[in-house]
Amino acid sequence: MRVLVSVALVLLVSIVGGAASVWYAVNEIAGFSALHVGSWTAYPERGTPDADPYSKARFARDAELPLGRAEGLSFVATQDSSGLELRRRCAYRIEGTVPVSRFWTLYAATNGLSPIPNGNRRPGLQSLQIVRRPDNSFEISAGPHPAPGNWLPLTGEGPMSFVLTLYDAPALSDAGSIELELPRIYRAGCDA
């Protein structure tokens, strides 16, 4: 009887431990081969045959269709340039340039990367509607209160992310070996 209980206990620990480790790997590990550029993080291997098995499992579970390497790359920021967590009740200034690309989009997202509804039909901004400076750089104000120029409305409370997606960008085909420059995110203040 003691052997049977020991075998049952070993099987139970193995099954529960294995299921917990798979859950952790699929839900908590963002992915391997991350590309960090300032506050922004991207995973160039997503959408390619070289993607890690946990990312592939996450894509299948969430019915996500990631962009292939030649199509584009999404960068996600969860912190501003000083390392503080992004919050919906705060105002931010996003300024700088993006690598040459045919088109790009920027939107505020939940930590699950779903666009934050803001009352507009479009949840974010895109490269064709941005007012630029003479040197092709730009400044975007993101916050709960309207701002002149390029404004990205934020609603709700809690943590958030910014998602910057570059489409058809020649520099990204070799993103691991070149120096990329992405906009910096500055906190301008927070509502109480």
KOLVOLO-727967 format. One record per residue: residue in three letters; y, z, x of N, C-alpha, C, O, CB in turn. Coordinates in steps of 0.1 Angstrom, whole numbers, m for minus. Atoms other than C-alpha are relative to their C-alpha. Glycine has a CB too. Example, Ala and Ser with C-alpha at 12.3 -4.5 7.8 and 13.67 -1.06 7.14 Angstrom:
2
- ALA:m12:0:9:m45:78:123:12:0:9:12:7:19:0:12:m10 $
- SER:m11:0:m9:m11:71:137:11:8:m8:22:9:m3:5:m14:4 $
***
This chain:
192
- MET:m12:0:8:0:0:0:13:0:9:23:m7:5:0:12:m9 $
- ARG:m12:m1:m9:24:8:29:3:m14:6:15:m17:7:m3:10:11 $
- VAL:m2:13:m5:19:m27:43:6:m9:m10:15:m17:m7:m13:m6:5 $
- LEU:m6:8:10:27:m43:10:14:3:m3:23:m6:m5:m8:2:m13 $
- VAL:m14:m4:1:59:m23:6:8:m5:12:20:m9:10:1:16:m2 $
- SER:m7:4:m12:69:m31:42:3:m15:m1:14:m20:2:m8:3:12 $
- VAL:m1:15:1:63:m69:36:11:m3:m11:19:m12:m9:m13:m6:m4 $
- ALA:m10:2:11:83:m67:3:14:3:4:23:m4:1:m4:8:m13 $
- LEU:m13:m4:m5:111:m49:20:6:m10:10:18:m14:9:0:14:6 $
- VAL:m5:10:m10:113:m74:49:4:m13:m8:14:m19:m4:m12:m3:10 $
- LEU:m4:12:7:113:m103:24:13:1:m8:21:m8:m8:m12:m4:m10 $
- LEU:m12:m3:7:140:m87:3:12:m1:9:22:m7:6:m1:13:m7 $
- VAL:m11:0:m9:162:m81:33:3:m14:5:14:m18:7:m3:10:12 $
- SER:m2:13:m5:156:m116:46:7:m9:m10:16:m17:m7:m14:m6:3 $
- ILE:m5:8:10:164:m133:13:15:4:m3:24:m5:m4:m8:1:m13 $
- VAL:m13:m4:3:195:m112:6:9:m3:12:21:m7:10:0:15:m3 $
- GLY:m7:3:m12:207:m115:42:3:m14:2:14:m18:5:m7:6:12 $
- GLY:m2:14:m1:202:m152:42:10:m5:m10:19:m14:m7:m13:m7:m1 $
- ALA:m9:4:11:220:m157:9:14:4:3:24:m3:1:m5:5:m14 $
- ALA:m13:m5:m3:249:m135:20:6:m8:12:18:m11:11:m1:15:4 $
- SER:m6:7:m11:253:m154:53:4:m14:m4:14:m20:1:m10:m1:12 $
- VAL:m4:13:5:253:m188:35:13:1:m8:21:m7:m7:m12:m6:m8 $
- TRP:m12:m2:8:278:m175:10:13:2:9:23:m4:6:m1:12:m10 $
- TYR:m12:m3:m9:301:m162:38:4:m13:7:15:m16:8:m4:11:10 $
- ALA:m3:12:m8:298:m195:58:7:m10:m9:16:m17:m4:m13:m6:6 $
- VAL:m5:10:9:306:m217:28:14:4:m6:22:m4:m8:m10:m3:m12 $
- ASN:m13:m5:6:334:m195:13:10:5:9:22:4:6:m4:10:m10 $
- GLU:m9:m7:m8:350:m177:42:4:m8:13:15:m6:18:m5:13:3 $
- ILE:m3:7:m13:348:m199:73:7:m13:m4:1:m22:m11:m13:m3:8 $
- ALA:m8:12:4:375:m226:71:m6:m13:5:m5:m23:m1:14:2:6 $
- GLY:5:12:m6:357:m251:93:0:1:15:7:10:21:7:m12:m5 $
- PHE:0:1:m15:350:m260:129:10:m11:5:14:m19:m4:m14:m2:5 $
- SER:m9:10:m6:371:m282:152:14:m1:m6:18:m11:m10:m7:m13:m1 $
- ALA:m14:0:6:405:m271:139:10:m5:10:8:m4:22:3:15:m4 $
- LEU:m11:5:m8:436:m288:152:13:9:m5:17:8:m16:3:m15:m3 $
- HIS:m12:m9:3:466:m263:153:12:m6:6:13:m10:18:m2:14:6 $
- VAL:m13:5:m4:502:m276:155:10:9:m6:14:8:m18:2:m15:m4 $
- GLY:m9:m10:5:526:m247:152:m6:8:m11:m17:14:m9:13:m7:m5 $
- SER:5:m8:11:521:m231:118:m11:m8:m8:m18:m3:m16:11:3:m10 $
- TRP:8:9:7:500:m261:106:m14:0:6:m16:0:18:6:m13:m1 $
- THR:14:2:m5:462:m264:108:m7:m11:m8:m5:m12:m20:m8:13:m2 $
- ALA:8:12:6:440:m295:101:m14:0:6:m16:6:16:8:m13:2 $
- TYR:14:1:m4:404:m303:104:m3:m15:1:m7:m21:m9:m10:7:m9 $
- PRO:2:14:m1:401:m339:117:m14:m5:m3:m15:m17:m6:4:m5:14 $
- GLU:13:4:3:364:m340:113:m4:m1:m14:m14:m6:m18:m10:9:8 $
- ARG:3:0:15:366:m335:75:m1:m15:m4:7:m23:0:11:8:m8 $
- GLY:1:14:5:355:m366:57:m7:m10:9:m7:m22:6:13:m5:m4 $
- THR:7:9:m10:336:m380:87:m15:4:0:m18:16:m4:6:1:14 $
- PRO:14:m4:m2:299:m380:94:m2:12:10:m12:18:10:m9:m12:5 $
- ASP:1:m11:m10:306:m355:122:4:14:m6:4:23:1:9:m3:12 $
- ALA:m4:m13:6:318:m328:97:m11:10:1:m23:6:0:4:m2:m15 $
- ASP:10:m10:m1:300:m295:101:m7:2:m13:m2:m1:m24:6:14:5 $
- PRO:8:m1:13:272:m287:75:6:9:m10:4:7:m22:m13:4:3 $
- TYR:m6:m9:10:292:m259:59:11:m7:m7:13:m5:m19:5:13:7 $
- SER:m11:8:7:322:m282:52:m6:m9:m9:m1:m11:m21:8:m7:11 $
- LYS:7:9:9:298:m307:37:m5:7:m12:m4:2:m23:m12:m8:7 $
- ALA:5:m8:11:283:m280:15:12:4:m9:11:3:m21:m7:12:5 $
- ARG:m12:m4:8:318:m269:4:5:m12:m7:9:m11:m19:11:6:10 $
- PHE:m5:12:7:328:m305:m4:m9:m3:m12:m4:m7:m23:0:m12:10 $
- ALA:9:3:11:297:m310:m25:1:10:m11:1:6:m23:m15:0:5 $
- ARG:m1:m10:10:301:m277:m43:13:m1:m8:13:0:m20:0:14:6 $
- ASP:m13:1:7:338:m282:m51:3:m15:m5:14:m17:m11:11:4:10 $
- ALA:m2:14:4:334:m320:m58:13:m5:6:20:m13:0:1:m1:m15 $
- GLU:m12:4:m8:361:m326:m31:m3:m13:7:m14:m15:12:4:11:10 $
- LEU:1:12:m7:366:m360:m17:10:0:12:22:m5:10:2:m12:m9 $
- PRO:m9:m1:m11:382:m355:17:3:m14:6:m4:m23:4:m5:9:12 $
- LEU:m4:13:m6:401:m383:35:m8:m2:12:m11:7:20:15:0:3 $
- GLY:6:4:m12:384:m402:62:10:0:11:22:0:9:m8:m13:m1 $
- ARG:m9:0:m11:398:m403:97:10:m11:0:21:m9:4:m9:m1:13 $
- ALA:m10:11:1:414:m437:92:9:1:m12:19:m7:m12:m8:m13:0 $
- GLU:m8:m1:13:428:m427:58:12:9:1:23:7:m4:m8:3:m11 $
- GLY:m10:m9:m1:448:m397:67:m5:14:4:m17:16:6:8:1:m13 $
- LEU:3:m13:m4:449:m360:75:9:10:m7:21:8:m7:0:2:16 $
- SER:m7:m10:7:459:m329:56:2:12:9:m8:17:15:m6:5:m13 $
- PHE:m3:m12:m7:477:m300:74:3:11:m10:11:8:m19:12:m3:10 $
- VAL:m2:m11:9:478:m266:58:7:11:8:3:14:19:m13:5:m7 $
- ALA:m7:m11:m6:503:m238:66:m1:12:m9:3:10:m21:15:m4:4 $
- THR:1:m12:8:497:m203:54:10:11:5:12:21:m1:m14:6:0 $
- GLN:m10:m9:m7:523:m187:77:13:m8:3:12:m20:6:m6:8:12 $
- ASP:m12:7:m5:559:m195:86:0:0:15:m10:4:21:13:7:m5 $
- SER:0:2:m15:569:m203:122:1:13:8:m2:14:20:12:m8:4 $
- SER:0:m13:m7:574:m166:130:m13:8:m3:m14:19:2:12:8:m5 $
- GLY:13:m7:2:538:m157:118:m1:8:m13:m11:14:m15:m3:8:11 $
- LEU:1:m8:13:547:m141:84:m7:m9:m11:m5:m21:m11:14:4:m4 $
- GLU:7:6:11:525:m149:54:10:m7:m10:20:m1:m13:m9:10:m7 $
- LEU:m8:7:10:540:m175:30:m1:7:m14:m13:9:m18:m3:m15:m1 $
- ARG:0:m6:13:550:m159:m3:8:m8:m10:18:m15:m6:6:14:0 $
- ARG:m7:8:10:561:m176:m36:13:5:m3:22:m3:m7:m9:m1:m12 $
- ARG:m13:m6:3:590:m152:m41:10:m2:11:22:3:10:m1:14:m4 $
- CYS:m9:2:m11:606:m163:m8:5:m14:0:m1:m23:m5:m7:4:13 $
- ALA:m6:13:m2:628:m192:1:m3:m4:15:m2:4:24:15:0:m3 $
- TYR:3:5:m13:619:m214:31:8:m13:3:12:m20:m6:m15:m3:1 $
- ARG:m6:12:m4:635:m241:51:m10:m7:9:m14:m1:19:14:3:8 $
- ILE:10:8:m8:611:m268:64:8:m11:6:14:m20:m1:m12:m5:m10 $
- GLU:m8:11:m7:627:m290:90:m7:m5:12:m14:2:19:14:6:3 $
- GLY:5:6:m11:618:m314:116:m4:m15:m3:3:m21:m11:m12:7:6 $
- THR:5:14:2:599:m347:117:m15:0:m1:m22:11:1:4:m9:12 $
- VAL:14:1:1:564:m359:111:m4:m12:9:4:m21:11:m5:m2:m15 $
- PRO:4:12:m8:543:m384:132:2:m12:m9:1:m12:m21:m15:2:5 $
- VAL:m1:13:8:547:m420:122:m12:m2:m9:m23:m1:m5:1:m12:10 $
- SER:10:2:10:528:m426:91:5:m9:m11:17:m10:m13:m6:13:m6 $
- ARG:m4:9:11:528:m451:62:6:8:m12:16:3:m18:m11:m8:m5 $
- PHE:m4:m8:12:533:m423:36:m4:14:3:m14:17:10:m6:m5:m13 $
- TRP:4:m14:m1:532:m385:35:5:8:m13:14:4:m19:6:7:12 $
- THR:m3:m8:12:533:m358:8:0:15:5:m6:18:15:m11:m2:m11 $
- LEU:m1:m14:m3:542:m321:9:0:7:m14:8:4:m22:13:3:8 $
- TYR:0:m8:12:534:m296:m18:m4:15:3:m10:18:13:m10:m6:m11 $
- ALA:3:m15:m1:531:m258:m23:m13:1:m8:m15:m4:m19:11:9:m6 $
- ALA:13:m1:6:496:m247:m31:m4:15:m1:1:23:7:m11:m8:7 $
- THR:6:m13:0:476:m216:m40:m9:1:13:m10:m9:20:m9:2:m13 $
- ASN:9:m1:m12:453:m203:m13:m13:m8:m1:m20:m10:9:m3:15:3 $
- GLY:11:9:2:426:m224:m29:4:m14:1:m4:m23:m1:m6:3:m14 $
- LEU:m6:13:m2:448:m254:m22:2:m8:m12:4:m21:m12:m8:m8:10 $
- SER:m4:7:12:455:m263:m58:15:1:m1:21:11:2:m7:7:m13 $
- PRO:m15:1:1:491:m274:m64:5:11:m10:m1:14:m20:5:m13:m5 $
- ILE:m6:m10:8:513:m246:m78:8:m7:m10:17:m15:m7:9:10:9 $
- PRO:m8:7:11:526:m258:m112:15:5:1:17:17:2:m6:3:m14 $
- ASN:m14:m4:m1:564:m258:m111:9:m6:m11:21:m5:m10:6:m5:13 $
- GLY:m7:5:11:574:m274:m144:4:m14:1:8:m20:m9:13:8:m2 $
- ASN:m3:14:m2:580:m308:m129:m13:m8:m2:m24:m3:m1:6:m3:14 $
- ARG:11:8:1:557:m337:m135:m7:m2:14:m19:m4:15:3:m14:m6 $
- ARG:5:1:m14:553:m340:m97:0:14:7:10:20:7:9:m10:8 $
- PRO:1:m13:m6:541:m309:m79:6:1:14:7:12:19:m14:5:0 $
- GLY:m5:m1:m13:556:m318:m46:10:m11:3:15:m17:m6:m11:m1:10 $
- LEU:m9:10:m5:577:m342:m25:m8:m10:8:m19:m7:13:11:6:9 $
- GLN:7:10:m8:568:m374:m8:11:m8:8:23:m7:6:m7:m10:m9 $
- SER:m8:6:m10:582:m394:21:11:m10:m5:21:m11:1:m8:m7:10 $
- LEU:m9:10:5:599:m421:0:12:6:m8:22:m1:m10:m7:m10:m9 $
- GLN:m11:m6:8:622:m396:m19:8:10:9:17:16:3:m6:7:m12 $
- ILE:m6:m10:m9:633:m375:11:13:m6:5:14:m17:10:m9:4:11 $
- VAL:m12:3:m6:669:m376:22:m1:4:15:m4:15:18:13:7:m7 $
- ARG:2:m3:m14:669:m379:60:13:0:8:23:m5:3:m9:m11:6 $
- ARG:m11:m1:m9:693:m372:88:0:m14:8:m10:m21:8:m1:12:10 $
- PRO:0:12:m8:704:m401:111:m11:m1:11:m15:m12:14:14:m1:7 $
- ASP:11:1:m10:677:m392:137:m13:0:m6:m23:2:1:2:12:9 $
- ASN:13:1:8:650:m395:110:m6:13:m3:m17:14:m9:m10:m9:7 $
- SER:5:m14:3:645:m357:108:4:3:m14:13:m4:m20:4:10:10 $
- PHE:m3:m4:13:647:m339:75:1:15:m1:m4:22:8:m9:m6:m10 $
- GLU:0:m14:3:653:m305:60:m3:1:m15:3:m5:m24:14:7:3 $
- ILE:5:m3:14:635:m293:28:2:14:m3:m3:23:5:m15:m5:m2 $
- SER:m1:m14:5:644:m262:9:m11:3:m10:m12:m5:m19:14:3:m6 $
- ALA:10:m4:9:615:m245:m8:2:14:m5:4:23:3:m14:m2:6 $
- GLY:m2:m13:5:620:m216:m31:1:0:m15:1:m10:m21:13:6:6 $
- PRO:m1:m2:15:623:m202:m66:13:m4:m6:14:m6:m18:m3:14:m4 $
- HIS:m13:4:5:660:m211:m69:4:m14:5:1:m17:16:10:11:4 $
- PRO:m4:13:m4:674:m246:m69:9:0:12:17:9:14:8:m7:m12 $
- ALA:m8:1:m13:690:m258:m36:4:m15:1:m3:m24:m4:m9:4:12 $
- PRO:m5:14:m1:710:m290:m28:m9:m7:10:m16:m1:18:14:0:5 $
- GLY:8:9:m9:693:m319:m10:m15:0:m4:m18:m1:m16:1:5:14 $
- ASN:15:0:2:655:m319:m7:m4:14:m4:m4:23:4:m8:m5:12 $
- TRP:4:m13:5:642:m290:m29:m14:m1:m5:m17:m10:m13:10:5:m10 $
- LEU:14:m2:5:606:m280:m35:m1:13:m7:m1:23:m1:m11:0:12 $
- PRO:0:m13:8:604:m255:m64:m12:8:2:m23:2:3:2:m4:m15 $
- LEU:11:m9:m1:582:m225:m61:0:9:m12:11:14:m16:0:9:13 $
- THR:1:m9:12:570:m204:m91:m11:10:2:m20:8:11:m2:m8:m13 $
- GLY:11:m10:0:549:m173:m96:2:10:11:13:11:17:m13:m6:2 $
- GLU:0:m10:m10:541:m145:m72:m13:m1:8:m23:m6:4:2:14:m6 $
- GLY:12:m1:m8:517:m139:m44:0:m10:12:10:m17:14:m12:m3:m8 $
- PRO:0:9:m12:506:m158:m13:m1:m14:m4:m5:m18:m15:m12:4:9 $
- MET:0:14:2:508:m195:m10:m2:m8:13:m3:m1:24:12:m5:m7 $
- SER:1:8:m12:503:m224:14:9:m12:m2:12:m16:m14:m15:m4:2 $
- PHE:m6:13:0:522:m256:22:m11:m10:5:m18:m7:14:13:m1:8 $
- VAL:10:11:m3:500:m288:23:8:m12:3:15:m18:m5:m11:m2:m11 $
- LEU:m6:12:m4:513:m317:43:m10:m10:3:m18:m8:12:10:2:13 $
- THR:10:10:m2:492:m349:41:6:m12:5:16:m18:m1:m8:m2:m13 $
- LEU:m5:12:m6:499:m378:64:m11:m11:m3:m22:m10:0:2:1:15 $
- TYR:9:11:3:484:m411:52:2:m12:10:14:m15:13:2:m5:m15 $
- ASP:m1:12:m9:476:m441:75:9:3:12:19:m5:14:4:m12:m8 $
- ALA:m8:m3:m11:491:m425:106:m8:m3:13:m18:3:16:3:16:0 $
- PRO:7:5:m12:481:m443:138:m2:11:10:m13:11:17:7:m11:7 $
- ALA:1:m10:m10:487:m412:160:m12:10:m3:m17:16:6:13:9:0 $
- LEU:11:m10:4:460:m392:140:m13:m5:4:m23:3:4:1:2:m15 $
- SER:13:5:m4:432:m415:151:m5:7:13:m16:7:16:0:m15:1 $
- ASP:3:m7:m12:434:m397:184:7:14:1:12:18:11:5:m9:12 $
- ALA:m7:m12:1:448:m364:172:m3:11:10:5:19:13:m1:5:m14 $
- GLY:4:m11:m9:429:m342:196:6:m1:14:6:9:21:m15:1:0 $
- SER:m4:2:m13:443:m357:227:15:m3:2:19:m6:13:m8:m11:6 $
- ILE:m14:3:m1:480:m363:219:8:12:m4:3:21:m11:4:m12:m7 $
- GLU:m9:m10:4:509:m340:214:7:m3:m13:15:m12:m14:11:3:11 $
- LEU:m6:3:13:518:m339:177:12:10:m2:12:21:3:m11:2:m11 $
- GLU:m12:m8:4:551:m326:163:0:0:m15:1:m10:m21:13:m5:7 $
- LEU:m1:m2:14:552:m312:128:12:9:m4:17:16:5:m13:5:m6 $
- PRO:m12:m8:4:581:m296:108:m3:15:2:m14:20:1:4:m2:m14 $
- ARG:1:m15:m2:588:m259:115:4:6:m14:12:0:m22:10:5:11 $
- ILE:m3:m7:12:589:m234:86:7:13:3:2:21:10:m14:2:m8 $
- TYR:m9:m12:m2:617:m208:85:1:7:m13:5:1:m23:13:m4:6 $
- ARG:m2:m8:12:619:m180:60:15:2:m1:22:7:8:m8:14:1 $
- ALA:m14:m2:2:654:m179:45:3:12:m8:15:16:m9:5:m13:m8 $
- GLY:m2:m12:8:650:m148:23:m10:1:m11:m17:m8:m14:14:0:m5 $
- CYS:9:m3:10:630:m132:m4:6:7:m12:15:15:m10:m13:8:5 $
- ASP:m5:m8:12:636:m120:m40:m7:14:0:m18:15:5:m3:m8:m13 $
- ALA:5:m14:0:630:m83:m45:m12:1:m9:m18:11:m11:10:10:m4 $
***
